[in-house]
Amino acid sequence: MSQRILVVEDSATQAMALSALLEEQGYEVDHAESAEGALARVGTCAYDVILTDVVMPGINGYELCRRLKELTQSLDTPVVLLTSLNHPLDIVRGLECGADNYVTKPYDPEHLLARVRNVVDRPKLRRNVRASMGVNVAFLGTTFSITADKEQILDLFISSVEDVVRTNQLLRDSQQQLASAQAQLESYATRMAYQARVSSEKYAGLMANAHDAILVLDDAGTIVEANVRALDLLGCDFASVQGRSLSDFAREDQRPALAGLSRLRSEDRTAVDALWFEHSSGRSTCCSLAASRSVVGDRGLVLVVLHDVTQRRRDQEELARSAERLRLALDAAQMATWEWDVPSDELHWSSSHSWPGFGPNPGIDERWTLEACLALVHPDDLERVRATMLAMTESAAPQEIEFRLEAGAHEIRWIYVKGRGVSAPDGGTRPSRVVGVMLDVTRQRGLEAQLQQSQKMEAVGQLAGGVAHDFNNMLTAILSYGQLAFDDLPEGATRNDVGEIVNAAQRAAALTRQLLAFSRQQVLRPQDLDLNATIANIESMLRRLIVESIQVETRLAPGLWTVRADPGQVEQVLMNLAVNARDAMGDSGTLVVETSNHVVASGISNADRDVPAGEYVVMAVSDTGCGIDPALRQRIFEPFFTTKPPGQGTGLGLATIYGIVKQSGGHIILHSEMGVGTTFRIFLPRADAAEGAAPEESPADEPSAGGLTKGSALILLAEDDADLRAVAIRVLRQAGYDVVETNDGEQALRSIERLGDAIQLIVSDVVMPQLTGPELARTLRERGVKAPLLLMSGYTSDSAIQNGVLLRGVSYLEKPFTPEMLTRRVREALDGAGRESRRSA
C-alpha cells in the first residue's frame, strides 16, 4: 500500500514541483494551500507525513505543527518543516512546536527524499516514547519549553548536524567557486580592459579614417564629437564646431529637416536623402544623412553619419537632363522608343505625342498588344512586319523595317522601326523583351521621291543641255548663213524661202531656250525688279492670250519688296502659267494674278515642295479650272509630261517654269482641288536677302533681219566648231574686221603671246577642249592682257558663266545668234573697252 503525504504550501509553483518529485517516488500526494486547509484535510484523511512551509499567510508552519500535535488523529503523524534556516531560532522553534524534522530551502531533491523516508520509517518508535522528556531552554535571550522524545531530539540534532556539514561543504565549495570566479573575473577584467583599450583605439582609428563625416550630438542637439572628414566637410576645426548645432552649418532652406534630430528616442533612426551643407569657403556639399540615438550610461547621444553625394546628385541631375534632352530630341524628331514584353505581349511607347493610328500617348492610355498593332499595318506589308518582329524574339541581332500604316480614312503613313531582342534575366537564350525606336518617315519618303525626280530631271537636263550645245552651234550656222543669203538675194520666191528657213531656225532657237530653262542651264540677266510693274507691263498681253469669256483679275499688293530676277524670264513664267490656266478653265472662269510680301518664320512644308525660312515676294496665279488629279501632281514638273491630247502640248511649259524659278533662287508650291481650281505660288527672295546675284547685263538681242554693224579692229576668234568658226570669220571680215582664228584655248593663248597688244578683242567659245573660255579669261587677266573678251555659248553651267562674266571687261553672247547680233555685240565690246581706257587715262 502506497504512503500518503500532505504538502502544505501557499506557492502553487513550489507545491506542484514538490508534488511531482514525491509522486515520482510512488507517494500519494495531497496539497493544501494554507494551514486552515491542512487542518481540514487531516480531519478527514490520515497521512503518513505532512510537509509544511513555515512562512504562510494566516497560521504559519510552527503554529500548524503545534495544532497538529494536539489532535488525536495527527498526534503521531510526522511533521517536516520546510524552512530557509535564516536564523538559529528556526530549529529551536521547530523543537518547541513538536516538529519531527525539517528541510532547508532551497532543498536538494535527494536530501529531501532521504528526510521523508527517515521520518516515515520510524513512526512507532516515536509513538512509544512520546513525551518522555520536558525541558525549558533559554536560547538567545528567549526561554522555550520543549517536550519531545529522545529520538525526535536526536533526529533534529542529526539533521542539524547534517545541514551544518552540508552547509560547510557547500560553503567550501562556494569559496572555491568564488576564488575561481574571482580569478576568472580578474582575467575577464584584464581582457575587458584590453578590449576596451583596443575598442577605443579602433573607434579612434575608424573615426579618423572613415570616408564619411561622423558627428556625435548630445540630447540638446549640439556637437560633442566630430571626425576629421566632418571637419573637412564643414571647413572648420573642432573648436569651431564643438557645442554648436549641426543646423548652423546647413543651408538655410535645409535646416527644418534637421530639427527632428534632438527629438529622437532611444533606438530611433532617421534618414534624409539629400541635405546641403555650407563649407566655410562658401561652396556647398550635398550629403545623405543617417542618424540614430543610443544611451551611453545615463547620457543620450545621437550618432550622425553624413555621406557626400554631391557628385551622385550632379550625375543624377545630368542623367535627368540627358533623359529630358533625349525626350525633346525624340519629340523634335517625331521619334518614339518602344518596348515589347514578349511573355505578357504588352507594348509601351515613350512618346508623349500622337502617332498615326495609335492616338495620343500610345501604350499609356490603353493596353496594346502585338496583334492590335499589326491590325493597323497595310495588308501588303503585314507578313514582312510579322516576320521581322518574330526575328527580334529569336536573337539579339538588330532588325529594321519600313512599312505602311493605315492611319485613317485614305491616309497612309510610312513608318520606320528598328529593334533588337534583350536576353532574359535568367540567362535564357531567347529574348524576353524587345526594345527599339520608331519614326514616321512619310515626309522622308516624299523627299526621296523628290530627290529621285530631281535626279531624273537633272539627267534629262544634262541630256537636253548637251543636245542644246551642239544644236545651238548648228542653229548659229543656219541662222548666220541663212541671214547672209537672205541679205544677198533679190526680192523673189527664193529670198522668201530663205526667210522661212531663218524663221524656222529662230523657232528652233526658242525651243532650245526652253530646254535650257527647265534644266537651269540658261544664262540669266537678273536685275532689281518690281513684280507689280512687270505684271502691269504684260497685263494687256495676258488678256489677249485669254479668251474673252475668262475674267482676268490682278491683285497687286502696295509696298511690294524688290526681287532680283531676269524680267524676261519672269514674264515667261507668268505667260506659261496663264496659258495653262486658260486650257484648264476652257470657255469660262477667272484667272487671278496677285502679289504679296511674305515672311516665312520657320519654313513651309508642302506635300512635294519645301520653302525655307526667309523674306519672300509671292506671286500667285490662280484659276477656277478643273484642278489637277492628286495622282499626277508629283509629275507635273517633269519635262515632256503633259495631260493634254497628243499634238497639243510639248510638256515643257511647267518644267520650264520650275527651272526658271529654281535658277532664280525661288520656290514654287502647288495647291489644287479637283473641280475647284489650281493655285501656283512662286516665292522669290527679297532683293536685299538674295546672295550671289549676277551683275545686270544688257537685254538679250533678238534675232532680226538687218545690216551688219561695221568696224575695224584685229579680233582673235577661239571656236572649236569648224562650221561656226567659218561663218563667224566670214561675218566679221564682211563687217570690216581682221580676224585671227584658233580652234581651242591653248592655241588662242599662243597667238595672243605672239601678237600682244595688237589684238583688240578676243571672241571665245565657253566650252572648248584644252582650255575653256572662262579659264582663258582668268589666264589673260593674270598675265595682264587688257584686250576685252566676248564669250559665246549656247550651254554651260551657271558657275562657268559667272566665273567669266564677273571679270571686268568680259561680256557674253548667247547662241544661237545672227550675223547682226554678232557684229553689234563685238562693236559694244570694243566701244566699252574704249570708254574704260579713256576713264583710266
C-alpha positions in Angstrom: 0.0 0.0 0.0 1.4 3.4 -1.0 2.1 6.0 1.6 0.2 9.3 1.7 1.8 12.7 2.1 0.1 16.1 2.6 2.0 19.1 1.2 1.1 22.4 2.8 2.4 25.2 0.5 0.9 28.6 -0.4 3.0 28.8 -3.6 1.3 26.9 -6.3 4.5 26.6 -8.3 6.6 25.2 -5.4 3.7 22.9 -4.5 3.5 21.5 -8.0 7.3 20.9 -8.1 7.3 19.2 -4.7 4.2 17.0 -5.5 5.8 15.9 -8.8 9.0 14.9 -7.0 7.2 12.8 -4.4 4.8 11.3 -6.9 7.8 10.1 -9.0 8.8 8.1 -5.9 5.4 6.4 -5.6 3.9 8.5 -2.8 0.3 9.7 -3.0 0.3 13.5 -2.5 -2.4 15.9 -1.4 -2.0 19.7 -1.4 -3.3 22.3 0.9 -2.7 26.0 0.1 -2.9 27.1 3.8 -2.8 25.8 7.4 -6.6 26.0 7.7 -6.9 23.8 4.6 -4.4 21.3 6.1 -6.3 21.1 9.4 -9.5 20.4 7.5 -7.9 17.6 5.4 -6.3 16.0 8.5 -9.8 15.7 10.0 -11.0 13.6 7.0 -7.9 11.7 5.9 -4.9 10.0 7.6 -1.4 10.9 6.3 1.9 9.2 6.7 3.9 12.5 6.5 2.9 16.2 6.5 5.3 18.6 4.7 4.5 22.2 5.6 6.1 25.5 4.7 6.9 27.8 7.6 6.1 31.1 6.1 2.5 31.2 5.1 -0.3 33.8 5.3 -2.5 33.5 8.4 -1.4 30.5 10.5 2.3 29.8 10.0 4.0 26.4 9.8 5.1 26.4 13.6 1.5 27.0 14.7 0.2 24.4 12.3 2.6 21.8 13.7 1.6 22.6 17.3 -2.1 22.2 16.4 -1.5 19.0 14.5 0.3 17.5 17.6 -2.6 18.4 19.8 -5.1 16.5 17.6 -5.5 12.8 18.3 -5.7 11.8 14.6 -2.5 13.5 13.8 -0.6 13.2 17.0 1.7 10.5 15.7 1.9 11.9 12.1 5.5 13.1 11.4 5.6 16.8 10.5 8.5 18.1 8.5 9.0 21.8 8.3 10.2 23.5 5.1 12.4 26.4 6.3 15.1 28.5 4.9 17.1 28.5 8.2 17.5 32.2 8.0 18.0 32.3 11.9 19.3 29.8 14.5 15.9 30.1 16.4 14.3 28.3 13.5 15.5 24.9 14.8 14.5 25.7 18.4 11.1 26.8 17.3 10.7 23.6 15.4 11.5 21.6 18.6 9.2 23.7 20.6 6.2 23.1 18.3 6.9 19.4 18.1 8.2 19.1 14.6 9.7 15.8 13.7 12.3 17.1 11.2 12.9 20.0 8.8 14.3 20.5 5.3 16.1 23.7 4.4 15.3 25.7 1.3 16.4 25.6 -1.3 16.4 21.9 -0.9 18.3 19.2 -2.8 15.7 16.7 -4.1 17.7 13.7 -2.9 18.2 15.2 0.6 14.5 16.0 0.9 13.5 12.4 -0.1 16.0 11.0 2.4 14.5 13.1 5.2 11.0 12.0 4.2 11.9 8.3 4.2 13.6 8.7 7.5 10.6 10.1 9.3 8.2 7.7 7.6 10.2 4.6 8.5 10.2 5.1 12.3 6.8 6.3 13.4 6.2 3.6 16.1 9.4 4.4 18.0 8.4 8.0 18.4 4.9 7.0 19.4 6.1 4.6 22.2 8.4 7.1 23.9 6.1 10.1 23.3 6.6 12.9 25.8 9.4 11.1 27.7 11.3 14.5 28.1 10.3 18.0 29.0 12.8 20.8 29.3 12.9 24.6 29.4 15.6 26.0 27.1 16.9 29.6 27.2 18.4 30.4 23.8 19.5 33.8 22.6 17.6 35.5 25.5 14.4 33.6 24.9 13.1 30.7 27.0 11.5 27.8 25.2 9.6 24.9 26.7 10.4 21.7 24.8 8.5 18.4 25.2 9.9 15.7 22.9 11.2 12.2 22.9 14.9 11.5 22.7 14.6 10.1 19.2 12.9 13.2 18.0 15.6 15.4 19.5 18.2 13.1 18.1 16.7 13.3 14.6 16.6 17.1 14.8 20.2 17.2 16.1 21.4 14.8 13.4 19.5 16.7 10.8 21.0 19.9 12.0 24.5 18.4 12.0 23.9 17.1 8.5 22.7 20.5 7.4 25.7 22.2 9.1 28.1 19.7 7.4 26.3 20.1 4.1 26.3 23.8 4.5 30.0 23.8 5.4 30.7 21.7 2.4 28.6 24.0 0.2 30.4 26.9 1.8 33.8 25.4 1.0 32.6 24.6 -2.5 31.3 28.2 -2.8 34.6 29.6 -1.5 36.5 27.5 -4.1 34.0 28.6 -6.8 34.3 32.2 -5.5 38.1 32.0 -5.7 37.8 30.5 -9.2 35.2 33.1 -10.2 37.4 35.8 -8.7 40.3 34.6 -10.8 38.1 34.4 -13.8 36.7 37.8 -13.1 40.2 39.2 -12.7 41.2 37.6 -16.0 37.9 38.8 -17.6 38.5 42.3 -16.2 42.0 42.2 -17.7 40.6 41.1 -21.1 37.9 43.7 -20.9 40.4 46.4 -20.1 42.5 45.3 -23.1 39.4 45.0 -25.3 38.3 48.4 -24.1 41.7 49.9 -25.0 41.6 48.1 -28.4 38.0 49.3 -28.9 38.9 52.8 -28.0 41.8 52.7 -30.5 39.6 51.1 -33.1 37.0 53.7 -32.5 39.5 56.5 -32.8 41.0 54.9 -35.9 37.6 54.4 -37.5 36.6 57.9 -36.7 39.8 59.3 -38.1 39.9 57.2 -41.2 36.2 57.0 -42.0 35.3 58.1 -45.6 32.1 59.6 -44.3 31.6 62.5 -42.0 30.7 61.3 -38.4 29.4 63.6 -35.7 28.1 62.8 -32.2 25.4 65.1 -30.8 24.0 65.3 -27.2 20.3 65.4 -26.3 20.3 69.2 -26.9 21.4 68.6 -30.5 24.9 70.2 -30.0 28.0 68.7 -31.4 30.2 66.9 -28.9 32.4 65.0 -31.3 33.4 65.1 -35.0 35.8 63.2 -37.1 38.4 64.6 -39.5 36.1 64.1 -42.5 33.3 66.0 -40.8 35.7 68.9 -40.1 36.9 68.9 -43.7 33.3 68.8 -45.0 32.4 71.9 -42.9 35.7 73.6 -43.4 36.3 74.2 -39.6 38.4 72.9 -36.7 36.9 71.1 -33.8 36.9 74.1 -31.5 34.8 75.9 -34.1 32.1 73.2 -34.2 32.1 71.9 -30.6 28.9 73.0 -28.7 27.2 74.3 -31.9 24.1 72.9 -33.6 24.5 70.9 -36.8 21.8 73.1 -38.4 24.2 76.1 -38.1 26.2 74.6 -40.9 23.3 73.6 -43.2 21.9 75.8 -45.9 19.1 77.9 -44.5 16.3 76.2 -46.5 17.6 72.8 -45.3 17.5 73.5 -41.6 13.9 72.3 -40.9 15.0 68.8 -41.9 17.5 68.7 -39.0 15.1 69.8 -36.3 14.0 66.3 -35.5 17.5 65.1 -34.5 17.1 66.3 -30.9 13.7 64.6 -30.6 15.0 61.1 -31.4 14.2 58.5 -28.7 16.4 55.6 -27.8 16.9 53.1 -30.7 15.2 55.6 -33.1 16.7 56.1 -36.5 16.1 58.7 -39.2 17.5 59.3 -42.7 17.4 62.1 -45.2 18.4 61.6 -48.9 19.8 65.0 -49.6 20.9 67.9 -47.4 23.0 70.8 -48.5 25.8 72.0 -46.1 27.8 75.2 -46.5 31.6 75.0 -46.4 33.4 77.9 -44.7 34.8 78.7 -48.2 31.3 79.2 -49.5 30.9 76.1 -51.6 28.0 73.7 -50.9 28.1 70.0 -50.4 25.2 67.7 -50.8 25.0 64.8 -48.2 22.8 62.0 -47.3 22.2 61.8 -43.6 21.6 58.8 -41.3 21.1 59.3 -37.6 20.4 57.0 -34.6 20.1 57.6 -30.8 21.7 55.5 -28.1 22.0 55.8 -24.3 25.6 55.5 -23.0 25.5 55.3 -19.2 22.9 57.9 -18.2 23.6 60.1 -21.3 21.7 60.1 -24.5 23.8 60.6 -27.7 22.8 60.9 -31.4 25.2 59.5 -33.9 25.0 61.3 -37.3 26.7 60.0 -40.5 27.0 62.3 -43.5 27.8 60.8 -46.9 28.9 63.1 -49.6 26.5 62.6 -52.6 27.3 65.8 -54.4 28.8 64.1 -57.4 26.0 61.5 -57.4 23.5 64.3 -57.2 25.1 66.0 -60.1 25.2 62.8 -62.0 21.5 62.2 -61.3 20.7 65.8 -62.4 22.8 65.3 -65.6 21.1 62.0 -66.2 17.7 63.7 -65.8 18.9 66.4 -68.2 20.1 63.8 -70.6 16.8 62.0 -70.4 15.0 65.3 -70.9 17.3 66.1 -73.9 16.6 62.7 -75.3 12.9 63.1 -74.8 13.0 66.5 -76.5 15.2 65.2 -79.3 12.8 62.2 -79.8 9.9 64.6 -79.8 11.6 67.0 -82.2 12.5 64.1 -84.5 8.9 62.8 -84.1 10.6 59.6 -82.9 9.4 57.2 -80.2 11.1 54.5 -78.2 9.1 51.3 -77.7 9.3 48.1 -75.6 7.5 44.8 -76.2 7.3 42.5 -73.2 7.1 39.1 -75.0 5.7 36.9 -72.2 2.8 39.3 -71.4 2.5 40.6 -75.1 2.3 44.2 -73.9 3.8 47.1 -75.9 4.6 50.5 -74.5 5.8 53.8 -76.1 7.8 56.6 -74.7 6.2 59.2 -77.0 4.0 62.0 -75.5 2.5 63.0 -78.8 0.1 61.4 -81.2 1.2 58.7 -83.6 -0.7 57.8 -86.8 -3.4 55.3 -86.0 -2.4 55.0 -82.3 -3.9 58.2 -80.9 -2.3 60.3 -78.1 0.1 58.7 -75.5 0.1 55.2 -77.1 0.8 52.4 -74.6 -0.3 54.7 -71.7 -3.9 55.5 -72.2 -4.7 51.9 -73.3 -3.1 48.5 -73.5 -1.6 47.5 -76.8 -0.7 44.0 -77.9 1.3 43.0 -81.0 -1.8 41.8 -82.8 -3.6 45.1 -82.1 -0.7 47.0 -83.6 -0.4 44.6 -86.6 -4.1 45.3 -87.3 -3.1 48.8 -88.4 -0.4 47.6 -90.8 -1.1 47.8 -94.6 -2.1 44.3 -95.8 0.7 44.2 -98.3 3.3 44.7 -95.6 1.7 42.6 -92.9 3.7 39.4 -93.4 7.0 41.2 -93.6 6.3 43.1 -90.4 5.2 39.9 -88.6 8.4 38.1 -89.7 10.6 40.9 -88.6 9.0 41.0 -85.1 9.4 37.3 -84.8 13.1 37.6 -85.7 13.5 40.1 -82.9 12.3 37.5 -80.4 14.7 34.8 -81.6 18.0 36.7 -81.4 19.6 39.9 -80.1 20.7 40.9 -83.7 19.2 44.3 -84.6 16.3 44.2 -87.1 14.8 47.1 -89.1 11.9 47.5 -91.5 9.9 50.2 -93.2 6.2 49.6 -93.7 2.9 51.4 -94.3 0.3 52.1 -91.6 -3.3 52.7 -92.4 -3.6 55.8 -90.1 -7.1 56.7 -91.0 -9.6 57.0 -93.9 -7.5 57.2 -97.1 -4.3 58.1 -95.1 -1.2 56.0 -95.5 1.9 56.7 -93.4 5.3 55.2 -93.8 6.9 54.0 -90.5 10.5 53.0 -89.9 11.0 50.6 -87.0 14.3 49.3 -85.7 14.6 47.0 -82.6 16.6 44.2 -81.0 15.8 41.5 -78.5 17.1 41.7 -74.9 18.0 38.4 -73.2 16.0 37.3 -70.2 17.5 37.9 -66.7 17.7 34.2 -66.1 20.2 33.9 -68.8 17.9 32.2 -71.3 18.9 32.2 -75.0 15.6 33.7 -76.3 14.9 37.3 -75.6 12.2 38.0 -73.2 11.6 41.6 -74.4 12.3 43.7 -77.5 13.2 47.4 -77.4 13.6 49.8 -80.3 12.7 53.1 -81.9 10.0 54.0 -84.5 9.9 57.0 -86.8 7.3 58.4 -89.1 9.3 58.6 -92.4 6.4 59.6 -94.6 7.9 63.0 -95.3 11.4 61.5 -95.9 9.8 59.1 -98.4 8.3 62.1 -100.1 11.7 63.8 -100.1 13.3 60.7 -101.5 10.7 60.8 -104.3 11.6 64.4 -104.9 15.3 63.6 -105.0 14.6 60.8 -107.5 12.5 63.2 -109.5 15.2 65.9 -109.2 17.9 63.4 -110.3 15.7 62.4 -113.2 15.2 66.0 -114.2 18.9 66.6 -113.8 19.7 63.7 -116.1 17.2 64.9 -118.6 18.6 68.4 -118.2 22.1 67.3 -118.8 21.0 65.5 -121.9 19.0 68.5 -123.1 21.9 70.8 -122.4 24.3 68.6 -124.3 21.9 68.5 -127.2 21.3 72.2 -127.0 25.0 72.9 -127.1 25.6 71.1 -130.4 22.2 72.2 -131.7 22.9 75.8 -130.9 26.2 75.6 -132.8 24.3 74.2 -135.8 21.5 76.8 -135.5 24.0 79.6 -135.3 25.5 78.4 -138.6 22.0 78.0 -140.1 20.9 81.4 -138.9 24.1 83.1 -140.0 24.3 81.6 -143.4 20.6 82.0 -143.9 20.7 85.6 -142.9 23.7 86.3 -145.2 21.9 84.5 -148.1 18.7 86.4 -147.3 20.6 89.7 -147.4 22.3 88.9 -150.7 19.2 87.6 -152.6 16.9 89.9 -154.6 13.2 90.0 -153.9 11.5 86.9 -155.0 10.5 83.4 -154.2 14.0 82.2 -153.4 14.6 85.0 -151.0 11.2 84.3 -149.3 12.1 80.6 -149.0 15.4 81.6 -147.3 13.5 83.9 -145.0 11.3 80.9 -144.0 14.4 78.9 -143.3 15.6 81.7 -141.0 12.2 81.9 -139.2 12.2 78.1 -138.7 15.7 78.3 -137.2 14.5 81.1 -134.9 11.7 78.9 -133.7 14.1 76.1 -133.1 16.3 78.5 -131.1 13.3 79.3 -128.9 12.8 75.6 -128.3 16.4 75.2 -127.2 16.0 78.1 -124.8 13.1 76.2 -123.2 15.2 73.1 -122.9 17.9 75.1 -121.1 15.3 76.8 -118.9 13.9 73.7 -117.3 17.5 72.2 -117.0 18.5 75.5 -115.2 21.4 76.0 -117.6 20.4 79.2 -119.4 22.2 82.4 -118.6 20.0 84.8 -116.6 20.4 88.6 -116.6 19.0 89.4 -113.2 18.2 92.9 -112.1 16.3 94.6 -109.2 12.7 94.1 -110.2 9.3 95.3 -109.2 6.9 92.4 -109.8 3.9 94.7 -109.8 5.4 96.7 -112.7 6.4 93.6 -114.6 2.8 92.2 -114.3 1.3 95.5 -115.3 3.6 95.7 -118.4 2.3 92.4 -119.7 -1.3 92.5 -118.4 -2.6 93.5 -121.8 -0.7 90.7 -123.4 -2.2 88.3 -120.9 -5.7 89.4 -121.8 -5.0 88.8 -125.4 -3.9 85.2 -124.6 -7.1 84.5 -122.6 -10.5 84.2 -124.3 -12.9 87.0 -123.6 -15.2 84.7 -121.6 -12.5 84.3 -119.0 -12.1 87.1 -116.5 -8.6 88.3 -115.6 -8.0 89.9 -112.2 -4.8 91.4 -110.8 -4.4 92.0 -107.1 -1.1 93.7 -106.6 -0.1 94.5 -103.0 1.2 98.0 -102.3 4.7 98.5 -101.0 5.9 95.3 -102.6 9.5 94.4 -101.9 12.0 94.3 -104.7 13.3 91.0 -106.1 16.3 90.2 -108.2 15.4 88.3 -111.3 15.5 88.3 -115.0 12.4 90.2 -116.2 12.2 88.3 -119.4 12.2 85.0 -117.5 9.6 86.3 -115.0 7.4 87.3 -118.0 7.8 83.8 -119.5 6.8 82.2 -116.2 3.7 84.3 -116.0 2.7 83.7 -119.6 3.2 79.9 -119.3 1.0 79.8 -116.2 -1.7 81.9 -117.8 -1.8 79.6 -120.9 -2.0 76.5 -118.6 -4.8 78.2 -116.6 -6.7 79.0 -119.8 -6.5 75.4 -121.0 -7.7 74.2 -117.6 -10.8 76.5 -117.5 -12.0 76.1 -121.1 -14.6 78.7 -122.1 -15.2 80.4 -118.8 -13.7 81.1 -115.4 -11.5 83.5 -113.6 -7.7 84.0 -113.7 -6.3 85.8 -110.7 -2.7 87.1 -110.5 -1.7 88.5 -107.1 1.4 89.6 -105.3 2.2 89.9 -101.6 5.1 90.2 -99.1 5.6 87.1 -97.1 7.8 86.3 -94.1 8.4 82.5 -93.6 9.3 82.2 -90.0 10.2 78.5 -89.6 9.8 77.1 -93.1 6.8 75.8 -95.1 6.4 72.1 -95.7 4.3 71.1 -98.7 3.4 67.6 -99.9 6.0 67.9 -102.6 8.0 71.1 -102.1 9.6 73.0 -99.1 10.2 76.7 -98.6 13.0 77.6 -96.1 12.6 80.5 -93.6 13.2 83.9 -95.0 11.6 87.0 -96.6 9.9 86.5 -99.9 7.8 88.2 -102.5 5.0 85.8 -103.5 3.4 85.8 -107.0 0.3 83.6 -107.1 -1.5 82.6 -110.2 -5.0 81.0 -109.6 -7.6 79.6 -111.8 -11.1 78.2 -111.4 -10.5 75.2 -113.7 -10.8 71.5 -113.3 -7.9 71.0 -110.9 -5.1 68.5 -111.1 -5.5 64.9 -110.2 -3.6 64.1 -107.0 -2.0 61.1 -108.7 -0.5 63.4 -111.3 0.8 66.2 -109.0 4.2 64.6 -108.4 4.9 64.5 -112.2 3.6 67.9 -113.4 7.1 69.5 -113.4 8.7 66.6 -115.3 9.9 67.6 -118.8 7.8 66.2 -121.7 5.0 65.2 -119.3 1.6 66.5 -120.3 -2.1 65.7 -119.7 -3.1 67.4 -123.0 -4.1 65.3 -126.0 -1.3 64.4 -128.4 -0.2 67.3 -130.6 -1.5 69.9 -128.1 1.4 70.2 -125.7 5.2 69.7 -125.6 5.3 69.0 -121.8 7.9 71.7 -121.4 5.8 74.5 -120.0 5.7 73.7 -116.3 9.2 72.2 -116.5 10.5 75.5 -117.9 8.7 77.4 -115.1 10.2 75.2 -112.4 13.7 75.6 -113.9 13.4 79.4 -114.1 12.1 79.7 -110.5 14.8 77.4 -109.0 17.6 79.1 -111.0 16.4 82.4 -109.7 16.7 81.1 -106.1 13.0 80.8 -105.6 10.5 78.1 -104.7 7.1 77.0 -106.1 4.2 75.5 -104.3 1.1 74.0 -105.8 -2.4 73.8 -104.3 -5.1 72.2 -106.3 -8.6 70.7 -105.7 -10.5 68.7 -108.3 -13.4 70.7 -109.6 -12.4 73.8 -107.7 -9.2 75.1 -109.3 -5.4 75.4 -109.0 -3.0 77.9 -107.5 0.7 78.2 -108.2 2.5 80.3 -105.6 6.0 81.4 -106.5 8.3 82.5 -103.7 11.2 84.8 -104.9 13.7 86.0 -102.3 13.6 89.7 -101.3 16.4 91.5 -103.2 18.5 92.6 -100.2 18.3 89.0 -98.9 19.5 87.5 -102.2 23.1 86.4 -102.4 25.4 85.8 -105.3 23.3 87.6 -107.9 25.0 88.2 -111.2 25.6 91.8 -112.4 23.0 93.3 -114.6 23.6 92.8 -118.3 22.0 94.5 -121.3 18.9 92.8 -122.6 19.5 89.9 -125.0 19.4 90.8 -128.6 16.7 89.0 -130.5 17.4 87.6 -134.0 16.2 90.0 -136.6 16.9 91.0 -140.2 19.2 94.0 -140.7 22.6 95.2 -141.7 25.9 94.3 -140.1 27.4 96.7 -137.6 30.6 97.9 -139.2 34.0 98.4 -137.6 37.7 98.0 -137.8 39.9 96.1 -135.4 42.1 92.9 -135.0 39.9 90.2 -133.4 41.1 86.8 -132.2 38.4 84.1 -132.6 38.7 80.9 -130.5 36.0 78.4 -131.5 36.3 74.6 -131.7 33.3 74.0 -134.0 34.6 74.4 -137.6 31.2 75.3 -139.2 30.5 78.0 -136.6 34.1 79.3 -136.8 33.9 79.6 -140.6 30.6 81.6 -140.6 31.8 83.8 -137.7 35.0 84.7 -139.6 33.0 85.4 -142.7 30.6 87.7 -140.9 33.4 89.6 -139.0 35.5 90.1 -142.1 32.5 91.2 -144.1 31.9 93.8 -141.3 35.4 95.1 -141.8 37.3 93.3 -139.0 40.6 91.5 -139.3 40.4 88.0 -137.7 42.9 85.6 -136.3 41.3 82.2 -136.0 42.2 79.5 -133.4 40.3 76.3 -132.6 40.9 75.9 -128.8 42.1 77.9 -125.7 45.7 76.8 -125.8 46.1 77.9 -129.4 44.5 81.2 -128.6 47.0 81.8 -125.7 49.9 81.2 -128.0 48.5 83.6 -130.7 48.0 86.3 -128.0 51.5 85.9 -126.7 52.8 86.2 -130.3 50.6 89.2 -131.3 50.5 91.0 -127.9 48.6 94.4 -127.8 47.9 94.2 -131.5 44.8 92.1 -130.6 42.0 94.5 -129.7 39.2 91.9 -128.9 39.1 88.2 -128.1 35.9 86.3 -129.1 35.9 82.8 -127.5 33.5 79.9 -127.1 32.8 79.0 -123.5 33.1 75.2 -123.9 36.3 74.2 -125.7 38.9 71.4 -125.3 42.2 72.1 -123.6 41.2 75.4 -122.0 37.6 76.8 -121.6 36.5 80.3 -122.3 36.3 81.4 -118.6 39.7 79.7 -117.9 41.1 81.7 -120.8 39.7 84.9 -119.4 41.3 84.3 -116.0 44.6 83.4 -117.5 44.6 86.6 -119.6 43.8 88.8 -116.7 46.5 87.1 -114.6 49.0 87.9 -117.4 47.9 91.5 -117.7 46.3 91.2 -121.1 43.9 94.2 -121.4 42.0 93.2 -124.5 38.3 92.8 -123.9 36.8 89.3 -124.1 33.4 88.3 -125.6 32.3 84.8 -124.5 29.9 82.8 -126.7 27.9 79.8 -125.5 24.6 78.1 -126.0 25.0 75.8 -123.0 27.1 75.9 -119.8 26.7 75.7 -116.1 25.9 78.9 -114.0 29.3 78.7 -112.3 31.2 78.6 -115.6 29.3 81.7 -116.9 29.6 83.6 -113.6 33.4 82.9 -113.4 33.8 84.6 -116.7 31.1 87.3 -116.7 32.1 88.6 -113.3 35.5 89.6 -114.6 35.8 93.2 -115.7 35.9 93.6 -119.4 34.1 90.2 -120.2 30.8 90.2 -122.0 28.6 87.4 -123.2 26.8 86.4 -126.5 24.2 83.7 -126.3 23.9 81.1 -129.0 22.3 80.8 -131.5 22.9 84.3 -132.8 22.6 86.1 -136.2 25.3 88.0 -138.0 24.0 91.4 -136.9 23.8 90.2 -133.3 27.5 89.1 -133.5 28.7 92.4 -135.1 26.6 94.5 -132.7 27.9 92.7 -129.6 31.5 93.0 -131.0 31.0 96.7 -131.5 29.7 97.1 -128.0 32.6 95.2 -126.5 35.1 97.4 -128.4 33.3 100.6 -127.5 33.1 99.5 -123.8 36.8 98.8 -123.7 37.5 102.2 -125.3 35.4 104.0 -122.7 37.1 102.1 -119.9 40.5 103.0 -121.4 39.6 106.7 -121.5 38.4 106.7 -117.9 41.6 105.1 -116.8 43.6 107.8 -118.6 
